[in-house]
């Protein structure tokens, strides 16, 4: 005898033949997209969106500074018709100018050593699967150190100490007037010295997910170093403030691009070298266990 409510001859499976089947492990009402809401790819997209927002805001602030004529006013405070006092070779600013080169060289050497050493003792020996990424970030940092100062070679803008208002012989010409030659030596925009610090935004942003504390320290050090180097050059009459700020913005833009590439490639396993596993063996000090 068939149960009440079921036509005679109809099986239990036939009754549910057309009903939707919910995959096991997914709660009722949860969509497929919700299941992947917290995936590494989506997290990388959110970080990239915030980075682009900050880059856009910084660009607007920089353009507003230039439109307001702040460069000449600030350089007039640091120098005058007699030139810039801190330009003299024996001044503390000149000494700091040379020290900045050495500090940048030491930081770059440490970065290259970390990239060349497959399993350095200061890293998790079972998390060395980011070796290819480390080398790519180091290469991008070197490229930034070379590329941004190379822009100076095609710039016709002369430095503040060459301008009539600050003891020089040429008129002031905006660095955006690409077809106007001021008659001076040129090759002053953007600031190459500040890039010696700001270029380290590249590793700082690239490693903020895998090594957040080191990334924060590197970003703070790069910002502080770039600010000190830039202020030194401004006081010496070697650059306007906008020259320094444009160097910082260009380095940050490169860093955002490299960071987005590393985040997406590592989340998909594209930068994992063969033969290296990011999972430590069971029982090791680095095994945080399942």
C-alpha positions as CSV (number, residue, x, y, z in Angstrom):
1,X,0.0,0.0,0.0
2,X,1.4,3.4,-1.0
3,X,1.8,6.2,1.6
4,X,-0.9,8.9,1.8
5,X,-0.3,11.8,-0.6
6,X,1.8,9.7,-3.1
7,X,0.1,8.4,-6.2
8,X,0.1,4.7,-6.6
9,X,3.2,3.5,-8.4
10,X,5.3,6.6,-7.9
11,X,8.6,6.0,-6.3
12,X,10.3,8.3,-3.7
13,X,13.1,9.2,-6.2
14,X,10.6,10.2,-8.9
15,X,8.9,12.6,-6.5
16,X,12.2,14.5,-6.1
17,X,13.4,14.1,-9.7
18,X,12.8,17.8,-10.6
19,X,13.7,19.4,-7.3
20,X,16.9,21.4,-7.0
21,X,19.8,19.6,-5.2
22,X,21.9,21.7,-2.9
23,X,25.5,20.7,-3.0
24,X,26.8,19.3,0.3
25,X,28.7,21.7,2.5
26,X,26.9,24.9,1.3
27,X,24.3,26.3,3.6
28,X,20.8,26.9,2.3
29,X,20.5,30.3,0.6
30,X,24.3,30.7,0.1
31,X,25.3,31.6,-3.4
32,X,28.3,30.3,-5.2
33,X,29.9,33.8,-5.2
34,X,29.5,34.1,-1.5
35,X,31.4,30.9,-1.0
36,X,34.5,32.6,-2.5
37,X,34.0,36.0,-0.9
38,X,37.1,35.7,1.2
39,X,39.3,34.2,-1.5
40,X,42.9,35.5,-1.9
41,X,42.1,36.9,-5.3
42,X,39.3,39.0,-4.0
43,X,41.5,40.2,-1.1
44,X,44.2,41.2,-3.6
45,X,41.6,43.1,-5.7
46,X,40.4,45.0,-2.6
47,X,44.0,46.0,-1.7
48,X,44.7,47.1,-5.3
49,X,41.5,49.3,-5.2
50,X,42.7,51.0,-2.0
51,X,46.2,51.5,-3.5
52,X,44.7,53.1,-6.6
53,X,42.5,55.4,-4.5
54,X,45.5,56.6,-2.4
55,X,47.5,57.1,-5.6
56,X,44.7,59.2,-7.1
57,X,44.4,61.4,-4.0
58,X,48.2,61.9,-3.8
59,X,48.2,62.9,-7.4
60,X,45.5,65.5,-6.8
61,X,47.3,66.9,-3.8
62,X,50.5,67.1,-5.8
63,X,48.9,68.9,-8.7
64,X,47.2,71.3,-6.3
65,X,50.7,72.1,-4.7
66,X,52.1,72.9,-8.1
67,X,49.1,75.0,-9.1
68,X,49.4,77.0,-5.9
69,X,53.0,78.0,-6.7
70,X,54.4,76.5,-3.5
71,X,57.7,75.5,-5.1
72,X,59.1,79.0,-5.5
73,X,57.8,80.2,-2.2
74,X,59.5,77.3,-0.3
75,X,62.8,77.6,-2.2
76,X,62.8,81.4,-1.5
77,X,62.6,80.5,2.2
78,X,65.6,78.2,1.9
79,X,67.7,80.6,-0.3
80,X,67.7,83.9,-2.0
81,X,69.5,86.2,-4.5
82,X,72.8,85.2,-2.8
83,X,72.1,81.5,-3.4
84,X,71.6,78.7,-0.9
85,X,73.9,78.7,2.1
86,X,73.7,75.0,2.7
87,X,75.0,74.3,-0.8
88,X,78.6,74.7,0.4
89,X,80.6,71.5,0.5
90,X,81.4,71.8,4.2
91,X,77.7,72.1,5.4
92,X,75.8,69.4,7.2
93,X,73.4,69.2,4.2
94,X,76.2,68.3,1.9
95,X,77.4,65.6,4.3
96,X,73.9,64.1,4.6
97,X,73.6,64.2,0.8
98,X,76.6,61.8,0.5
99,X,75.5,59.7,3.5
100,X,72.2,59.0,1.8
101,X,74.0,57.3,-1.1
102,X,75.7,54.9,1.3
103,X,72.6,54.1,3.2
104,X,70.7,53.4,0.0
105,X,73.5,51.2,-1.2
106,X,73.5,49.2,2.0
107,X,69.7,48.7,1.9
108,X,70.0,47.6,-1.8
109,X,72.7,45.2,-0.9
110,X,70.6,43.6,1.8
111,X,67.7,43.2,-0.6
112,X,69.8,41.6,-3.3
113,X,71.3,39.2,-0.8
114,X,67.9,38.2,0.3
115,X,66.9,37.6,-3.3
116,X,70.1,35.7,-4.2
117,X,70.0,33.4,-1.1
118,X,67.4,30.6,-1.7
119,X,66.9,29.9,2.0
120,X,68.4,32.7,4.2
121,X,68.5,32.0,7.9
122,X,66.3,35.0,8.7
123,X,63.4,33.5,6.8
124,X,61.1,30.5,7.5
125,X,63.1,27.6,5.9
126,X,59.9,25.9,4.8
127,X,58.3,29.1,3.4
128,X,61.0,29.7,0.7
129,X,58.5,29.1,-2.1
130,X,58.5,32.9,-2.7
131,X,62.1,32.8,-4.0
132,X,61.0,33.7,-7.6
133,X,58.8,36.5,-6.2
134,X,61.7,37.8,-4.1
135,X,64.0,38.0,-7.1
136,X,61.3,39.7,-9.2
137,X,60.8,42.3,-6.5
138,X,64.5,43.0,-6.1
139,X,64.8,43.3,-9.9
140,X,61.8,45.8,-9.9
141,X,63.5,47.8,-7.2
142,X,66.7,48.1,-9.1
143,X,64.8,49.0,-12.3
144,X,63.0,51.8,-10.3
145,X,66.3,53.1,-9.0
146,X,67.6,53.4,-12.5
147,X,64.5,54.4,-14.5
148,X,63.2,57.3,-12.5
149,X,66.5,59.2,-12.4
150,X,66.9,58.4,-16.1
151,X,63.9,60.7,-16.7
152,X,66.2,63.6,-15.6
153,X,68.3,63.0,-18.7
154,X,65.4,64.0,-21.0
155,X,64.3,66.9,-18.8
156,X,65.2,70.5,-19.8
157,X,64.3,71.9,-16.3
158,X,67.2,73.5,-14.5
159,X,67.7,73.3,-10.7
160,X,66.8,76.1,-8.3
161,X,70.4,77.2,-7.8
162,X,70.6,77.9,-11.6
163,X,67.6,80.3,-11.5
164,X,68.0,84.1,-11.4
165,X,65.9,84.4,-8.2
166,X,68.3,82.2,-6.3
167,X,71.7,83.5,-7.6
168,X,71.7,81.7,-10.9
169,X,71.6,83.0,-14.5
170,X,68.4,81.5,-16.1
171,X,64.7,82.3,-15.7
172,X,62.3,79.9,-14.0
173,X,60.5,77.6,-16.4
174,X,57.9,75.0,-15.3
175,X,59.0,71.4,-15.8
176,X,55.7,70.9,-17.7
177,X,56.8,73.3,-20.4
178,X,58.5,70.5,-22.4
179,X,59.1,72.6,-25.5
180,X,60.6,75.6,-23.6
181,X,64.4,75.6,-22.9
182,X,65.4,77.8,-20.0
183,X,69.0,78.2,-21.2
184,X,70.5,76.4,-18.2
185,X,72.1,73.0,-17.7
186,X,68.7,71.3,-17.2
187,X,68.4,67.6,-16.2
188,X,66.9,68.4,-12.8
189,X,63.4,66.9,-12.8
190,X,62.5,64.7,-11.0
191,X,64.7,64.2,-7.9
192,X,67.0,61.3,-8.4
193,X,68.5,61.4,-4.9
194,X,65.1,61.0,-3.2
195,X,64.5,57.9,-5.3
196,X,67.4,56.2,-3.4
197,X,64.9,55.9,-0.6
198,X,61.5,55.9,-2.2
199,X,62.4,53.0,-4.5
200,X,62.1,50.7,-1.5
201,X,58.3,51.2,-1.6
202,X,58.5,48.3,-4.1
203,X,59.5,45.6,-1.6
204,X,57.5,47.3,1.2
205,X,54.2,47.0,-0.6
206,X,55.0,43.6,-2.2
207,X,55.6,41.9,1.1
208,X,52.8,43.5,3.2
209,X,50.7,40.4,3.1
210,X,53.3,37.7,3.7
211,X,55.5,39.8,6.1
212,X,53.3,42.6,7.4
213,X,55.6,43.9,10.2
214,X,58.7,44.0,8.0
215,X,56.6,45.7,5.3
216,X,55.4,48.4,7.7
217,X,59.0,49.0,8.9
218,X,60.3,49.2,5.3
219,X,57.6,51.6,4.2
220,X,58.2,53.9,7.2
221,X,62.0,53.8,6.6
222,X,61.6,54.5,2.9
223,X,59.2,57.4,3.6
224,X,61.5,58.9,6.3
225,X,64.6,58.5,4.2
226,X,63.0,60.0,1.2
227,X,61.7,62.9,3.2
228,X,65.1,63.6,4.7
229,X,67.0,63.2,1.4
230,X,64.4,65.4,-0.3
231,X,64.5,68.1,2.4
232,X,68.3,68.1,2.2
233,X,68.2,68.6,-1.6
234,X,65.7,71.4,-1.2
235,X,67.8,73.3,1.3
236,X,70.8,72.9,-0.9
237,X,68.9,74.4,-3.9
238,X,69.2,71.2,-5.9
239,X,65.5,70.6,-6.3
240,X,62.1,72.1,-5.8
241,X,59.7,70.2,-3.5
242,X,57.6,69.1,-6.4
243,X,60.6,67.3,-7.9
244,X,60.8,65.2,-4.7
245,X,57.1,64.6,-4.5
246,X,57.0,63.4,-8.1
247,X,59.8,61.0,-7.4
248,X,57.8,59.6,-4.4
249,X,54.6,59.3,-6.5
250,X,56.3,57.5,-9.4
251,X,58.0,55.1,-7.0
252,X,54.7,54.4,-5.3
253,X,53.0,53.9,-8.6
254,X,55.6,51.3,-9.6
255,X,55.3,49.7,-6.2
256,X,51.5,49.4,-6.5
257,X,51.9,47.7,-9.9
258,X,54.5,45.2,-8.6
259,X,52.5,44.5,-5.5
260,X,49.4,43.7,-7.5
261,X,51.3,41.3,-9.7
262,X,53.0,39.5,-6.8
263,X,49.7,39.2,-4.9
264,X,47.8,37.7,-7.9
265,X,50.6,35.5,-9.0
266,X,51.3,34.0,-5.5
267,X,47.6,33.5,-4.8
268,X,47.4,31.4,-8.0
269,X,50.7,29.6,-7.3
270,X,52.3,31.1,-10.4
271,X,55.4,32.2,-8.5
272,X,56.0,29.0,-6.6
273,X,59.3,27.4,-7.7
274,X,59.3,23.7,-8.4
275,X,60.5,21.5,-5.7
276,X,59.8,23.9,-2.9
277,X,56.7,23.6,-0.7
278,X,55.3,26.3,1.4
279,X,53.8,23.8,3.9
280,X,56.2,22.8,6.7
281,X,56.5,19.1,7.5
282,X,54.4,17.8,10.4
283,X,56.0,18.3,13.8
284,X,58.5,21.0,12.7
285,X,58.6,24.3,14.8
286,X,57.0,26.1,11.8
287,X,54.1,23.7,11.6
288,X,51.0,25.5,12.9
289,X,49.0,22.4,12.2
290,X,45.7,21.6,10.8
